[in-house]
């Protein structure tokens, strides 16, 4: 059975529709939870692709979280193999940083929390409709790596999606988010989360859940199409 490697950075990661769609397509999901001590494979011989998911930590936390440095050093293994790589939020920032780009807080300390529209570039119009909004939860953003193709921008964070080479992608947003996860997060009453919800650019839980009902079907349709492209062939969009 074909295997896709999922990299998790926190215990509560839920791959949502990403995992569901790949399972429905008969892919075996191989989860490596780096924060719990799981290792990464030495080669990509046994895996068809890699998805690196989000997390509350920063790519700049290498000194305090050694697994961040481990992943940064490992990502070139995937790129050199030619196998598809998808970085989601933190995963995208890891991809960008591994390619030499800077990852940092917004200069005005703004955040993106909730549903926000993205703006496709000319190259990105092959991937995104102009009216799509995606779920975000980030206070840091990435610069565009040298040699990468910018696919989308945003109002607060100028780089929202990029492609590097034929089939390595980074997206700042969370296409895997589900309503159940949002409801669970809202119910935890975590003090750190509640503090972030008071930041400029954050939507309330009520607004997030309402917007999820509005945008989730469109995002899932996009996700189905994107995963087909990502897994099915190298990019032919230049």
Number of C-alpha atoms within 10 A of each C-alpha: 9 12 17 22 22 19 24 23 22 16 11 10 16 17 18 15 17 17 17 13 15 17 14 9 11 11 17 17 18 13 14 18 18 20 17 12 9 13 14 17 13 9 12 18 9 12 19 17 22 22 23 25 23 27 20 12 13 18 25 16 12 15 9 9 15 12 20 21 17 14 22 19 12 16 18 14 15 18 18 10 12 17 20 23 27 22 26 23 28 29 27 29 30 30 30 27 19 19 18 13 16 17 19 16 15 16 8 8 12 18 23 27 22 25 24 19 16 24 23 22 18 12 16 21 14 13 17 18 14 14 10 16 23 21 24 21 20 24 19 21 24 26 17 24 19 11 10 15 19 22 24 24 19 16 12 15 21 16 21 25 27 25 23 21 15 18 20 25 25 28 22 30 27 22 22 22 22 18 15 12 16 16 14 10 14 17 10 10 10 10 9 8 12 14 9 19 18 12 15 13 17 20 19 15 18 12 12 21 20 13 18 21 12 13 15 19 11 15 21 17 10 17 17 14 12 14 14 13 15 19 14 10 11 15 14 9 12 9
